[in-house]
Amino acid sequence: MRDGVDTSRDTDFSPPDTRVTLAISSPAYPVTPGDTYRLVYVLPSGVETTGTFTVDAGYDLPLSHLGSVNARHLTLPELRTKVEATVRRNYPTAYPQLDLVSVGLFRVFVSGAVERAGWIDAWGLTHLSSVLEGRLAEQASRRAVARSNGDDSREVYDLVAAERLGNVDNDPLVRPGDRITVPYSDRRVTVAGEVRRPGRYDLLPEEGFDELMGLLAGGPTAHADLSNVEITSLGEEPGSQDEYRTFDSGRGHPPELRDQDSIYVPSVRENNPVVYVSIRFGTEVSTLRHRLRDGDTLLTVMQAVLLRPGRQAANVSEVTVSPDSLSLARIQRQGSTFKRVNIEALVFGGDHSLDMPLQPGDTVVVP
């Protein structure tokens, strides 16, 4: 930290001469306060004269007795053309040449969902994504990063669109005095299975399953089974069980996605069977679908349904369903009761002698 500026991690700063080379080779380099230029031209007497000038905070480049040139909103090639034309108006045979000697530095302020708010050093070719690299908080969203700059203007950029779709307009160059605000994530979902880019993604308010699959996850693979997409949602109340849903993405409207939802797109080559858990809550019955995986038994299935990480078993039992209901559970197989089992004793009482394998299509009914 220096003079209130976070300099612990400089922003894509190369050595000074490298920055000059990058600026000269970039047709889009914006003239920046602090830039220093060398102007060489020939006087009518035949004497070559050289001057070194620096762009001031108002974007004016003073040229001694030749006056000054305002460089606001100009690129380096545009400034060169303007300055050399100014010299020729005074000395038609001057053969002027303007060269960049060093680039200017400036500061931008970063706040919001960052590890630490503060001023960050930048230069003319620093992109918005570079300013934020390594500084975001865990729950930060890169989907709607706001930038303002003293003139009451406010622009919002989607850095994920810049990264995934190559939309460079969403990763602009920062400007002197920019104030950048990073939002926190409102809806973060996880997608796995047969998609091209599995991962965790933040959704904008207007986005849903189609945008998640097409824009963010890169679309389904050739082996995706889109008729059996699985969605797991956390229980809305503390202690309530997770909700498992499946839907056919080719038919009807996809369900609304909630924060912390997990989406799994199975493969058409998978033969993983499923079992069901039917639990009554007052007058309502909720039927959950569970995909059987290697090693699953009645115990692991019911733990996945009834227990949530970080919660005590007793609390879950008391809040979700009563111990009496759990003790009266039964397993339905092929439409009839196969066996009665005390889920309370198995899951919460530790009586593993009650555990058993399940068959595809079994339904555990908790009355």
N, C-alpha and C positions, 0 to 999 in steps of 0.2 A: 504494500500500500504506500503510495507516494502522493502527498498533497491531496488526499482524499480520492485518489484514483487507484483502481484495482489494476496493478501491473504485474501481478503474480504470474499471469499467463498472457503474454502478448498475443495480439490478434494477427495471425498469419504474417508476421513481420519477417521478411527476408533481409539480408544485408542491404545497406543503402544503395549500392551500385546495381544490385539485382532488381530492386524496386524501380529504379530509373529505367533499366532495360525493359521491364515488363510494361511500364507506362508508355515508353516510346513505341513498343511493338503492338500496343493495343489501340485500335482506332477509336475506342469508346472511352479512353481515359479522360475523366472530367477534371478540368483545371480546378485546383484546390488552393485555398489560402495557405500560404507557407511555401508553395512551389517557388523554386528559384530557377531563373532562365538566363542564359547567356545570349546576347544579341551581337552579332558581328556584321558590319557593313563597311562599304568603301565611300569615303568622302569625295566630293568633286576634285579635290586636290590629289587624289590617288592614295591618300593615307587610309589605312585600315584602322577602324576604331572598334573597340570592344567594350560592352557594358554588361553588368550583372544586375538583374532586377528581381524583386520578390513580390508575389501576389499578396496584397494585404487582406485584412478581414472583410473588406467590402468587395472583394474580387477585382480590385483595380490593380493593373500592372503598370507602374510608373516607368516611363521611358525617357527620363531626363528632359531635355529641351524639346523632344518630339511629342510631349504630352503624355497621356496615359490611355490605356485600353481597358475597357471593362470586360472581364472574362467570365462573368456569371453565366452559367448554363452552357459554356463552350467546352468542347473537347480539345485535346491538345492539337490535333490537326487544324481545327477551326481557329484556334488562337494563333497558330503559326501563320496561317493565311492572312488573318486580320493584322497582325503586327507587321509582317513583311509588306503588306499593302500600305500601311501607315508610313513606313520608311521610304517607299518608292514615291509617295506623294511629295515628300520633301527632297529626296535625292533619287531621281529616276534611274541613274546608273549605279546605284549603291550595291547591288547584288546582296541583299540582306539574307541572313540565315539566323533563325532562332532555334536554340537547343535547350532542352531541359537538363539542368544540372543536378537538382535534388528535388524530391517530392515533399510536400507538406504533410504534417501530422495534425490530427484533430481528435476531438473526444465525442463519444456518444454515451448516453446514459441508459443503462439497462435496469429494469425493475420487474416486479411481478413474481412469477414462479421460477426464480433463480436462486442459486445457492447464496448469493450475496449481491444486493443492489449496489450500483456504483458506476463511476465513469470509466469507460474503456477506451484505450488508445486505438486509433484506426488511421487508414490513409485512403487515397482515392480509389483503389481497387479492392477495398475490403467489402465483402458481401455480408448480407444480414446473417446468413447461416454461420459464417466464420466468427462473427461477434458472439454468437450464442454457444458455440462449440465448447463443451466441457463445463458449462456454467448453469445448465438447467437443473431444476429440482426434479425429484423422482416423479411427481405428479404433474409436471409441466406438459402442456400441449403445444405442438409445433404446427397446429392446423390453422390458427388464427392469431398470428403475431402482429401486434399493432405498432405502427410507427407514426410519430407526430414530430413537427418541427417548427414551433414558434409562430406559424402563420395560421393557426387553428385548423390546419389540414390533418386528417387522420386516415391512414391507409392500412389495410389488413392484408396479410400475406400468408399463404399456405405453403410452408416449407416442405411438407410431404409431397405436394403436387410438383414442386420444383425438383425434388429428389427422385421421385418415382416416374413422373411423366415427362421430365425434361422441360417443364414450363419455367424458363429462366426468368420470366417477368415476376414470378413469385419469390425470387431470391435477389432483390435489387442491391445495388451498391448503396452503402450508407452515406449520409451526408453530415457535414459539420453541424453539431447541435442536435442531432436526432435523439429523440427519446423513444426507447423501444420497450414495450410492455408485453410480457409473456403470460398468457392465461393459464389457469389450472385446467386439467382435464375434467369434463363433465360426464362423458360417457367413454369408458375405455373397455374394449372387448377383445377377446382372444379368439383367433381362428386357427384351426389345425386340421390335419388330414390332407385330403386330396385338393390342395390349392397350391398355386405356384409360389406364393410368398406367405407362408405361415408366420404368425407373430401376433403381437398386441398392438392395437390401433385405437386412436382417438377418433370418435365420430363427431361431425358437426351436427347442429340441431336438426337440419333438414335431411340428414343422411340416414340410411337404413341398410338392410341386408344387401340390396343390389349394389349400392356404392361400396360397401365393405368388400364384397366379392370382386367386383369389376375394377374399381379404382385402386383400392389398397392392397388386397390380397392377390391381385394379378389374374384373377379368374380361376375357374376349376381346371384341374388336369384332365387328361383324356380318360382317366380311369375313375373320375368322380361319380359317385352315386347321388345325384341331386334329388332323387325321390325320397331319400331317407336322411336328410340333414338333421343333425341333433343340436339342440340348444339347451344349455344348462344355465339356469338363473339362480342366484342366491336368494334365499328366503327373504321376504320383505320385512319380516319382524324378527327380532333377536330370538334365536332358538328355533325358528321354523326351518323345516327341511328345504333343501334345494329342490327346484322344480325342473324336471326333464321334459322336453318337448321334442317332437319330430315333425317335420313337414316336408311336403313335396314342393321344391322351389319352382317347378314348372307349372304348378297349378295354384290358382288363388293368390291372394296377397300375402307376402311374407309377414310373419309376426314382428311386432315392434321390438327392437333390441334395447336392453337396459344396461346400465352401468355394471361392469364386472361379469357380463354374460360370456359364456364360452360356447363357441360354435365348432362342431366337428363334422367334417364332410367325409363320409366313409367311401371306401373303394368298392366298385362293382365286383372286385375279386375277393372281397372279404366275406367270410362265412360266419362271422361272429353272431351268435344267436342272442336273443333278448329275453328278459323276464320282466314282470310287471309287479309293482307294489301299489296296492289300493288302500288308502287310509281315509277314514271318516273324520271330518272336523265339524262337529255339531251336526248340522243338517246337510253338509256338503261332503262329497266324496272326491278325493283327488287321486288319479291313477298316474303313476310315474313309470317311465320306461327306463330300464337299465340294461346296457349292453354288456353281456357276459364276456369277461376276459379270462385269460389263463389264471388259474388259482382261485377264481371267485367261488364262494360258498354262500350259504344263507347268511352267515355272520358278516362277511365282507359286503354283501349287497345291502343288508340292513344298516350297517355302519355308514355306508355311502349315503343312504337316504336319511337316516336319523341324526347323524352326527355331523357337526360342522367344526372345522379347525378352530381351536382356541376356546371352545365352549365346554363347560363341564357336563358330563353325561346326565347328572341329576337334573340340571336346569333344562336340558333338552327334553328329557322325559316328562317333566312337569309342564312345560310350556306347550309342547307340540301335541302329544297324545297322552292320555292317562296310562299309568302302569297297568290298570285293570284291562284296558283295551289291548295293550300289547300282550298281556298274558293269555288273551283269548284268540290270538291270531291263528290263522289256518293257511294251508297251502292248497290252492286250487290247481288241479292238473287234469287237462282234457275235460274241463267243464264240471268236474266234481271234486269234492274235498278229498285230497290225498292224505293230508296229515295235519293234526293240530299241534301247534308249537308255542312255547312261552318265549316270545321275543324279548320281554322284559328281563327274564332270567339269563337269556343268551347274550344280549348286547350289554345290558347294564349290570347284570349280576355276575357275569364272568363264568357262567356254566357252559363251557364249550362242549360238553357231552351232548348238548342239544343241536350242535351244528350238523349240517348235512349238505351234500351237493344238490344243485338245482338243475332242472332240465329246461331247455328252450321252451318258451311259452308258459312256464309256470307263473302263477299270480299269487303273491303273498297278500292276504286280505287281513287288514286290521280293522275290526268292527268299531 
